């Protein structure tokens, strides 16, 4: 485990940090973070360690991960009813693949944005942790951090009472002030993030000499790194050597998000991994590289998602790599945000807070397709 002697809970502040909100009342913001720091951890070290042991099995090619959930969780759906419906949905999808199931849930409250402002000059929505979907409540509000902490705790309490299969939780490690307030130490002085099992760093914030990577490098939790089209060899090698300097199993997972027409880059990425003998397992996020616009709304096409999945499996097989996981933005509810065969969008069923999600039927179709690919792969081994 990378417990760097120079690392501390606040050492990330020495580095450039992208995608962090600015609060007009800096003192209120600091006071709010202190309140969160004073709270007991939501998850304990034993729970994180149990999850890590499962992810070691993924690194060894013994298990496949299914990571599912909303693009952005909203506080209005942080209810026992919604959580149970989502846990049940994730569970049923995981059973199709006999997969390790990780929800984008109980903390997926913050979103990176490519633009700070909308076209009319309004601040962009950045997730319920930071501001509101309501256009007149877009200033970053520190009180939302306390709500985020409250709902993360309540969601995990609900999960512990869930009677189905084991479900783990994940979210993007984006708001570093907030995230660092949840860092705890075990009796051996190992640091871990206590508000999630599996944090990941997004494609916009993964630079090895920036704050997000240098924060997450000191944590015991397994870590995902989103890898998009802008990645180059030097950056790829540097960030994974930073995150996983001892090349441990169960530590580092590359979540590939290239898009259906840009998967030649995956061949380069695999080559870089193999040349450097990096201990990395590959997940696919077939959602974020396939965004399109239809009638002024962001959409994704099922055909594009399935094509990218098929190509991902084919390229990994050609390069003697094993697919380790699939990362889908989806919901159990009857939405029309992703489309098939150029169907029309029903505005009343386009309810996402940010990016388009698969509905229940679409998710099931894709996972059955993945199950077919996995069975073919296993039959060849």
matplotlib code that plots the C-alpha trace (Angstrom):
import matplotlib.pyplot as plt

x = [0.0, 1.3, 1.6, 3.9, 5.8, 5.3, 1.6, -1.0, -4.7, -4.0, -0.9, -3.0, -3.3, 0.3, -0.8, -2.9, -6.6, -9.1, -12.9, -13.2, -15.9, -15.2, -17.3, -18.1, -18.0, -14.6, -15.0, -18.4, -16.9, -14.0, -16.3, -18.6, -15.6, -14.6, -18.0, -17.7, -14.2, -15.5, -18.1, -17.2, -16.3, -19.3, -17.4, -14.7, -11.4, -12.5, -15.2, -12.8, -10.3, -13.0, -13.9, -10.2, -9.9, -12.7, -10.9, -7.8, -9.8, -10.7, -7.0, -6.3, -9.0, -11.2, -14.2, -15.9, -17.2, -20.5, -20.5, -24.0, -25.9, -27.0, -24.8, -25.5, -27.5, -30.0, -30.9, -34.6, -34.0, -32.1, -35.0, -35.2, -37.7, -35.4, -32.3, -34.0, -35.3, -31.8, -30.1, -32.6, -32.0, -28.2, -28.5, -30.7, -28.3, -25.3, -26.8, -27.0, -23.2, -22.4, -20.5, -19.1, -21.6, -20.6, -23.2, -22.6, -24.6, -24.5, -22.2, -22.3, -23.3, -20.6, -20.0, -17.1, -18.2, -16.4, -17.7, -18.1, -21.1, -24.1, -24.6, -26.6, -23.9, -25.6, -23.3, -23.5, -25.0, -22.2, -24.1, -26.3, -23.3, -22.3, -25.4, -28.9, -30.5, -32.7, -31.2, -31.6, -29.6, -26.4, -23.9, -21.9, -23.4, -21.4, -24.6, -25.0, -21.8, -23.5, -26.5, -24.2, -22.6, -26.0, -27.4, -24.2, -24.5, -28.2, -27.8, -25.1, -27.2, -30.0, -27.6, -26.4, -30.1, -30.5, -31.2, -30.0, -26.4, -23.5, -23.4, -20.4, -20.6, -18.5, -18.4, -16.1, -13.5, -14.0, -14.6, -11.3, -12.1, -15.2, -13.5, -10.5, -12.9, -13.8, -10.3, -9.7, -6.8, -6.8, -4.8, -1.8, -2.0, -3.2, -5.3, -8.6, -11.6, -14.5, -17.5, -17.1, -15.5, -14.3, -13.4, -12.5, -10.8, -12.3, -10.7, -10.5, -8.7, -6.4, -3.1, -0.3, 1.1, -2.3, -4.2, -6.7, -4.1, -1.8, -4.7, -5.9, -2.4, -2.3, -5.5, -5.9, -9.1, -8.9, -9.0, -10.4, -8.9, -11.0, -8.9, -10.1, -8.9, -6.4, -4.2, -0.6, 2.0, 4.0, 0.9, -0.6, 2.6, 3.1, -0.4, -0.5, 3.0, 1.9, -1.3, 0.2, 4.0, 4.3, 2.2, -0.2, -3.3, -6.6, -5.4, -5.6, -8.3, -8.3, -11.8, -11.6, -13.9, -12.9, -16.0, -16.9, -14.8, -11.6, -10.8, -7.5, -6.1, -6.9, -4.3, -1.7, -2.8, -2.5, 0.9, 2.0, 0.8, 2.5, 5.8, 6.0, 4.5, 1.9, -0.6, -3.7, -7.1, -9.4, -13.0, -15.0, -17.2, -19.0, -21.2, -19.1, -17.4, -20.7, -22.6, -24.7, -27.2, -30.8, -33.4, -31.2, -30.8, -27.7, -28.4, -26.5, -27.4, -27.7, -26.1, -23.0, -22.7, -22.9, -20.5, -17.9, -18.4, -17.9, -14.7, -13.4, -13.7, -12.2, -9.2, -8.4, -8.6, -6.2, -3.7, -4.1, -5.8, -8.9, -12.0, -12.4, -15.5, -18.3, -19.3, -22.8, -24.9, -28.4, -31.6, -34.4, -36.9, -38.7, -36.7, -36.0, -32.5, -30.6, -32.2, -32.3, -33.0, -33.4, -36.5, -37.9, -37.2, -40.2, -39.4, -41.5, -39.3, -36.0, -35.3, -31.5, -29.8, -26.9, -26.0, -28.4, -28.9, -30.0, -33.4, -34.1, -34.8, -31.8, -29.5, -30.7, -30.3, -26.7, -25.8, -27.2, -25.1, -22.0, -22.9, -22.7, -19.3, -18.0, -19.2, -17.5, -14.3, -14.4, -15.1, -11.8, -9.7]
y = [0.0, 3.5, 5.3, 8.0, 9.6, 13.1, 12.5, 14.0, 14.6, 18.1, 17.6, 17.8, 21.5, 21.9, 20.9, 22.5, 21.5, 21.5, 21.4, 22.7, 25.2, 28.6, 29.6, 33.3, 32.7, 31.0, 30.9, 29.2, 26.7, 25.9, 25.6, 23.2, 21.0, 20.9, 19.7, 16.8, 16.0, 15.8, 13.1, 9.4, 7.6, 6.1, 3.0, 1.3, 0.0, -3.6, -2.9, -1.2, -4.1, -6.7, -4.8, -4.6, -8.4, -8.7, -6.4, -8.5, -11.3, -8.9, -8.1, -11.8, -12.3, -14.3, -11.9, -9.3, -6.0, -4.4, -0.7, 0.9, 4.0, 7.5, 10.1, 12.4, 11.4, 14.0, 14.7, 14.4, 10.7, 10.1, 8.2, 4.7, 3.9, 5.1, 3.4, 0.1, 0.2, 1.0, -1.7, -4.2, -3.2, -3.3, -6.7, -8.2, -6.9, -8.3, -11.8, -12.1, -11.9, -13.3, -10.1, -8.0, -5.1, -1.6, 1.2, 4.8, 5.6, 7.0, 9.8, 10.5, 14.1, 16.1, 16.5, 17.9, 20.2, 21.2, 24.8, 26.8, 28.8, 28.0, 29.9, 32.6, 33.2, 31.2, 29.1, 25.4, 22.8, 20.9, 18.3, 18.6, 18.6, 22.0, 23.8, 23.3, 22.4, 25.4, 28.2, 30.8, 28.6, 28.1, 29.7, 27.0, 26.5, 25.0, 23.8, 21.3, 19.5, 18.6, 17.3, 15.2, 13.7, 13.1, 11.3, 9.3, 8.0, 7.3, 5.6, 3.3, 2.5, 1.5, -0.6, -2.5, -3.5, -4.7, -8.4, -9.2, -9.8, -7.7, -4.3, -2.0, 1.8, 4.3, 7.9, 10.3, 11.7, 15.3, 17.8, 17.4, 19.6, 17.5, 14.1, 14.9, 15.5, 11.8, 10.4, 8.3, 6.2, 2.6, 1.3, 0.8, 4.4, 3.6, 6.2, 5.3, 7.1, 6.3, 7.5, 5.1, 1.7, 2.7, 6.3, 7.1, 10.1, 11.5, 12.0, 15.8, 15.6, 12.6, 14.4, 12.9, 16.2, 17.7, 17.5, 14.7, 12.1, 13.2, 13.1, 9.6, 8.1, 8.1, 6.1, 2.4, 2.1, 0.5, 3.3, 3.8, 6.2, 7.3, 7.2, 9.2, 10.2, 12.9, 10.4, 10.0, 7.4, 9.5, 10.6, 7.0, 5.5, 8.4, 8.4, 4.6, 4.5, 7.3, 5.5, 2.0, 2.3, -1.3, -2.8, -4.4, -6.5, -4.9, -1.3, 0.4, 0.1, 1.9, 2.8, 3.3, 5.9, 6.5, 6.3, 3.8, 5.3, 5.9, 2.5, 2.3, 4.2, 1.2, -0.8, 1.9, 1.9, -1.9, -1.7, 1.0, -1.2, -4.3, -2.5, -1.1, -4.3, -2.2, -4.1, -2.5, -4.1, -2.6, -1.6, -0.1, 3.0, 2.9, 5.9, 9.0, 8.7, 8.4, 11.5, 13.1, 15.9, 15.3, 18.2, 20.1, 17.2, 15.1, 11.5, 8.2, 5.4, 1.8, 0.7, 2.8, 1.5, -2.1, -1.6, -0.2, -3.0, -5.6, -3.9, -3.6, -7.3, -8.1, -5.8, -7.1, -10.7, -9.9, -8.3, -11.2, -9.0, -9.9, -7.5, -6.7, -4.6, -2.6, 0.9, 2.0, 5.1, 3.7, 3.9, 1.4, 4.0, 4.3, 7.1, 7.9, 9.4, 6.8, 5.8, 2.9, 3.1, 6.9, 6.7, 10.0, 11.5, 11.9, 15.1, 14.0, 10.9, 12.8, 13.4, 13.0, 15.7, 15.6, 12.9, 10.4, 7.1, 3.7, 2.6, -0.9, -2.6, -1.1, -2.0, -5.5, -5.9, -4.7, -6.9, -9.9, -9.0, -8.7, -12.1, -13.7, -12.1, -13.3, -16.8, -16.9, -15.7, -18.2, -21.1, -20.2, -20.2]
z = [0.0, -0.9, 2.5, 1.3, 4.2, 2.6, 2.2, 4.6, 4.5, 3.2, 1.1, -2.1, -1.5, -2.7, -6.2, -8.9, -8.4, -11.2, -11.0, -7.4, -6.5, -5.0, -2.0, -1.4, 2.4, 2.9, 6.7, 6.5, 4.1, 6.4, 9.4, 7.5, 6.6, 10.2, 11.3, 8.8, 10.0, 13.5, 12.5, 12.9, 9.7, 7.8, 6.7, 8.9, 7.7, 7.9, 5.4, 3.0, 3.4, 2.7, -0.5, -1.4, -1.1, -3.6, -6.0, -5.7, -7.2, -10.1, -10.6, -10.9, -13.5, -11.2, -11.0, -13.2, -11.9, -12.8, -11.8, -12.1, -11.2, -11.8, -13.6, -10.7, -7.6, -6.4, -2.8, -3.7, -4.4, -1.2, 0.4, 1.7, -1.1, -3.9, -2.4, -2.1, -5.6, -6.9, -4.8, -6.0, -9.6, -9.3, -7.6, -10.3, -13.0, -11.2, -10.9, -14.7, -14.8, -11.3, -10.9, -8.1, -8.0, -7.3, -7.3, -8.3, -5.2, -1.6, -2.6, -6.4, -5.7, -7.5, -11.2, -13.3, -16.1, -19.3, -18.9, -15.7, -17.2, -19.4, -22.6, -20.9, -18.3, -15.5, -13.4, -14.5, -12.3, -10.6, -8.6, -5.5, -3.3, -4.7, -6.1, -7.3, -10.5, -9.9, -11.9, -9.2, -6.7, -8.6, -6.2, -4.4, -0.9, 1.9, 3.7, 0.9, 2.0, 5.3, 3.4, 1.3, 4.4, 5.9, 2.8, 2.3, 5.9, 5.6, 2.2, 3.6, 6.6, 4.3, 2.2, 5.3, 5.9, 2.3, 2.3, -1.2, -2.5, -1.4, -3.1, -2.8, -3.4, -5.4, -6.5, -8.2, -5.9, -7.1, -4.3, -2.4, 0.5, 1.2, 0.4, 2.7, 5.6, 5.4, 5.6, 8.7, 10.0, 11.2, 14.2, 11.9, 10.8, 7.3, 5.8, 4.1, 2.7, 4.9, 2.8, -0.1, -0.9, -4.4, -5.3, -8.9, -10.5, -13.6, -17.0, -16.4, -13.1, -13.4, -14.2, -12.1, -11.0, -10.0, -6.7, -7.2, -8.1, -5.2, -2.8, -3.7, -3.8, 0.0, 0.5, 1.1, -1.0, -4.4, -7.0, -10.5, -13.0, -16.0, -19.2, -22.2, -25.6, -24.3, -22.5, -23.6, -22.8, -20.3, -18.4, -18.3, -16.9, -14.4, -12.9, -12.4, -10.9, -8.6, -7.6, -7.4, -6.9, -5.5, -8.4, -6.0, -6.9, -6.1, -6.2, -9.6, -12.3, -15.6, -16.6, -20.4, -21.9, -25.5, -27.7, -30.4, -33.1, -31.1, -29.7, -31.6, -28.6, -26.4, -28.3, -27.4, -23.8, -23.5, -25.0, -22.5, -19.6, -20.9, -21.7, -18.1, -16.5, -14.7, -12.5, -14.0, -14.8, -17.5, -17.1, -19.9, -19.6, -23.0, -22.1, -21.9, -25.3, -27.1, -26.3, -29.1, -29.4, -30.4, -30.3, -27.9, -25.5, -24.8, -25.8, -26.2, -28.7, -27.6, -30.8, -30.1, -26.6, -27.6, -30.5, -28.1, -25.7, -28.5, -29.7, -26.1, -25.6, -29.0, -28.6, -25.1, -26.3, -29.1, -26.6, -24.1, -21.5, -19.6, -19.4, -15.7, -15.5, -17.1, -15.9, -16.9, -16.1, -15.6, -13.6, -12.7, -13.8, -17.1, -18.7, -22.4, -22.3, -24.3, -27.5, -30.0, -33.8, -33.7, -31.6, -30.3, -26.9, -24.6, -22.7, -19.7, -19.4, -19.7, -16.0, -15.6, -13.5, -15.9, -18.5, -20.2, -18.4, -19.6, -18.4, -16.9, -20.2, -22.0, -19.1, -19.0, -22.8, -22.6, -19.6, -21.4, -24.4, -22.1, -20.5, -24.0, -24.6, -21.3, -21.9, -25.3, -23.7, -20.9, -23.4, -25.2, -22.1]

ax = plt.figure().add_subplot(projection="3d")
ax.plot(x, y, z, "-o")
ax.set_aspect("equal")
plt.show()
